[in-house]
């Protein structure tokens, strides 16, 4: 079929700014195999083999390939530009700088979070890999309401630059959350990771999750994918996988005439409602609860052990 992409921005680039994006690899099948079955064949630039999870008083080290890493941004080698190039090679027509109100008769809406509405915020910055002590296969996560209320701070490796940002379900003001991230960057263990690196670009993310996005996934003949439809991980804020899977199912619906909502229910079943129930609990957690959570993991565990632990704890 002939495909036209109508874009409100003037070029292909993530709204959140350049950053490293992680795809979890501890739920179900190998994450890359699942994405490849949908036609997503862009290769990650690396993987996280050591994940250091911290709370205020405890630390757990997760060993094994827990995350695949992708670069997002305007630069060559990023997911955004690689997909754009492949679309052009396949004959897709792009129309840029079209106001939202002027977009009509679309089969698929992939606009990201609804305009002026979001219920997750990410705030932080990238920093140069030069001068940093962050290992290319190591990531850090901190559960601390004084840094990321109801969420977590993460430090992830990249190519040429690394990322540090807080993700919050409670603090939805970007500037206030950024100040919390910057204050955390002054803590000794974070300062050691940052080393003599230079601060580079800003990370400004907004996300939207729904307790049952499938119910409203198709409206007036338009199939909503990714965060345009609320397909977002309510527990930890990982939207990459859902963006790819829902887009593939929407395309299948267009091509074959299959019912989009039916395809979604067959694929995800009660996954979103279960995650929403966990999110309701997590949003009430205080730091003592996060301490108990990290303490329960012990000082170290493998990815296989974590899969079982996470299922047992619904985390």
Secondary structure, 3 states (H helix, E strand, C coil): CCCEEECCCCCCCCCCCCEEEEEECCCCCCHHHHHHHCCCCCCCCEEEEEEEEECCCCEEEEEEEEEEEEEECCCCCCHHHHHHHHHHHCCCEEECCCCHHHCCCCCEECCCCCCCCCCEEEEEEEEECCCCCCCCCEEEEECCCCCCCCCEEEEECCCCEEEEEEEECCCCCHHHHHHHHHHHCCCHHHHHHHCCCCEEEEEEEEECCCCCHHHHCEECCEEECHHHCCCCCCCCCCCHHHHHHHHHHHHHHHHHCCCHHHHHHHHHCCHHHHHHHHHHHHCCCCHHHHHHHHHHCCCEEEHHHHHHHHHHHCC
